[in-house]
Amino acid sequence: MRVLRELSITLLLPPAAPRPLPRAAEATKALPPERYQSYLESRPKAAEDEAIAMVIALAKKHGTRVHIVHLSSATAIPLLEQAQREGVKITAETCLHYLSFTAEEIPDRATWFKCAPPIREAANQAALWEGLQRGVISMVVSDHSPCTPQLKLLERGDFEKAWGGIASLQLGLSALWTQCAERKIPVHQMVQWNTLATARLAGLHTRKGRLAPGFDADLVLWDDREQFTVQGEALRHKHKLTPYAGRTLTGVVKTTLIGGQVAYEAASGLGTPKGELIRAAR
């Protein structure tokens, strides 16, 4: 952390302290691995909370910038909020799936919902939304983690041994907007979470994340009222398995531009934009 501070680099940390995990594993070892509740209880919020408390103390000591990735535990929000008030350089993100799904709706054996940390209860999800709206959590990301369907062990339905990861990249705008529209959260607030804050974290905020002179013409034209039902075979991911299959989402992308060049059109498919290496600002 001292070296990162001297280099003006942000430490990205997936929070998982090891101490609570053996206790949780012991408590759940007699439960069937096909039960989602068994997997959920084996990955308690305390593992995230302890790791975040530790890294807050170290960030305070060393002055290092830290970013907490894929936060699922809402009980860590008060820790982050207090640290931010005290001037600790710490930010946090949560993911589309933690805001879209709840543990109560995940059937046993439905391993396509498995991710780490796990999708938690509805009350936890509500607290994540509150943390977002208060600005303690500053961004929403996909944590896109696809895998071959075989690694999800669909026939066995074993949550403990199945690959943990959710495919959602293509659905990011629609999935987030669906939830925001239901909560009457305006589009400019959503853009803060999935565009401006992410560009700033990546050190690309002088070129990306805004519609302004001198910025790259990275644009999406979309219908914020049109709805569609997710069909796995329609996804452009190599592997089509996703927990969003069958869900009706609001917001349909019509055209995407990268650097002013067409990257995608709903009518004709993918374009051929040319990319370039971009140096991040520190």
N, C-alpha and C positions, 0 to 999 in steps of 0.2 A: 504493500500500500504506500510505503514511503517512495518507492521508485515511481509508481504510477502518478503520485502527486507531483513529483519533480518533472515528469514528462507531460503533465497536464492531460492525462488520460483517465477516463472514467472506468471504474471497475464495475462490470456487470455480474451480478451474483444471483444464482438460483438458490433460494433459501431452503436449506434442509439440514438442520442440526441432527447429528446421529443419536444423541442420548435418548430422546423419546421413542425412537423407532423399535429397538429390541423389546421394550415393554409392550408396545402396541402389537408387535408380531406375536408375542407370547399370549396376549389376551385374545387374539383372533385365530390362533392356529387350529382350534377345534371347529371353526366355522367352515362351511363349504366354500371353496374358492370360486364357485360359480355365482355366489351372492355378491351383488355390488356393495352391500353394506359391509361385508367383510373386508373388501379392498379399501373402502372409505375409512373404516376404523383403523386399518393398519397404517394409514398415513395421516396422523392427527395434526391439527392446526398447531399444536405446540412445537412441532418440528420446524415449521416456518417461523413461528414467533421467536423461538430461542435463537435461531440463526440471525434474524433481523436485529434482535437486541444486541447480539455480539458485534455485528458489523456496524451498528450505530455507535457503539462505544469505541471501536477502532477508527471509524471515520472521524469521530470527534477528536481522538488523540492525534491522528496523523494529518487531518485536513484534506483527506482524499475524497474526491467525488465518487459517489456510489450510486448505482441504479439497481433496484430490485426487479428481477425479471419474473414473469408469469406468477404474480401474487394471487393466491386463491384464498388465503386466510384473512377474513375481515377482522379478526381479533388483533391483528398486527397494525391496523390502521391507527389506533391511539398512540402506539409507539412511534410510528412514522410522523404523525402530526406533531407530537411533542418535540421530536428531533428537529423537524423543519422549523418550528418556532424558535428553537435555540440556535438556529443558524447552521446546523449540520448540513453538509452538501449531499443530500440524499433524495432521490426520486424513486418512483415505483410505477410499474405498469400492471394491468391485468389483461385477461385474454377474452376473445370473443366467446369462447365456450363457457367460461365462468359466468358471463353475463346473459347467456342464451339458454342454458340448461340448468336443471337442479337435480340433486341426488334422488329426490322423491319420484322423479319421472323415469329414472333409468331402470329398465328391467334387469333381472338376473340374467346372466349369460350374454348380455349385450356388450361385448368387449370392444365394439367400435366406439364406445364412449370413454374407453380408458385413456387417461392422460395422467401426468404427474407434474405438480400435485393434482389430486383428484377434483372432480366437480363436486361441490359441497351443497349443503341444504339451502332451501329457499330463503330462510332467514339470513344466512351468510351472504347469499347473492344480493339481497336487498341492502345489506350493509356495504357491500362493494360499490353498488350504485351510489349510495350516499357519500362514500369516500371519494368517488369520482367527481360528483357534483360539488363537493367542498374543495376540490383541488388537491387533496392529499395524494390520491392516485392521479397521475397527470397524463396517462396515455393508455390506449387500447391497441393491442397487437394481435396478430393471428396465432403466433407460436405454431405455425404450419409444420406439422411433423407427419408426413405420409409414410406408409409402409405397404408392403405386399399384403393382400388380404390373408394369406396363409399365416403371417406372423401375428395376426389378431386371434388365431386359434378359434375360429368361429364354431367349429364342430364341438370342441371341448367346452367353450364358454368359460375358460379359466382366467379370471381377472388377474390373478397373481402372476401368471407366466406369460400372458399376452403382451405384445408390444404396446407401449404407452405413447400415444400420439394421435392427434386429430388433424385431418385434412380439411382446410377451410379457406385457403388463400384466395381462390376465385370468388368466394362468397363474402369476403370481408366487408365491403361497403354495404351490401344488402343486409347482412346479418346484423351489423351494428345499427344501421338506420331503422330497421324494423323495431328494435328495442327502444331506440331513442324516440321514434314517432309515437309508440305506445305510451311513453312517459312524458310526451309533449316537450321533449328536449330539442331546441332549435338546431338547425343544420350547422350554424356557425360554431356552436359548442362542440358538436361532433368533430368538426374539422380541427379544432384545437387538440382533440384527443388522438386522432388517427393520422394527422398530417403535420401540423405545426410543431407539436411537442416531439414527435419522432424525428423530424428533420433536425431539430435543435440537439437532441441527444446524439445523433449520428455526426454532428458537426457539419451538416449540409444546409444550415439555415440561411446562408448567404445566397443560395441558389435554388433551394427547394422549399416547398411547403406554403408558398404564397402566390397569389395572382398579382404581380407587381412588375414594373419596368426593371429589366436586368435579370429577372429570374427565368429559369428554364420553363418553357411552355409544356409542362407536364400537366395535362388536363384530362378530366373525365366528363363526358356529357351523359347524363342519366336522367331517367324519369323517376322522380321521387314518389310517385303515386302508383305506378304500375306494379302489379304483383306477379309472382311466378312460384310454382312448386318445384322444389329442388329434385332433379332426377340425376341419379349417380352417373348414368351413361352420358349425360350431357356435359359433365365436368371435363375440363381440359387437363386436369391432373393425370399423371400416368396411371395412378391407382385411384379407383372411383369410390372406394368405401368411405362414407362420411356419416356422422350422426345427424347431419342436416337433411339427409334424404327424406323426402316426403313432407318436409316443412314448407309452409307458404311464407315467402319473404317479400318485403316491400322494397322497391327500388331496383330498376333494371338498367344496367349499363348499356349505352348505345354505341359510344365511340370512346376510345382512349388514345391520347396523343402522348408521345415521349419526345421531348425536345422539339415539339411542333410537328413531328412525323407520326403518321397513323400507325399505331401498334395493334389496334383491334377495332373492328366494326361488326356490330351484331349481324348485319346483312351479309357481309362477305368473309368474315373470319379474321385471322391474324394478318397484320401487315408485316413490313420488314424494316423497322426502325434500326438505326445504327447507334450503338452506345459509345461511351467514352469513359476513360478512367477519371474519376473525380477525386481530388485531394480534399480530405476533410479538414475543417478548421478546428483548432484545439482551443 
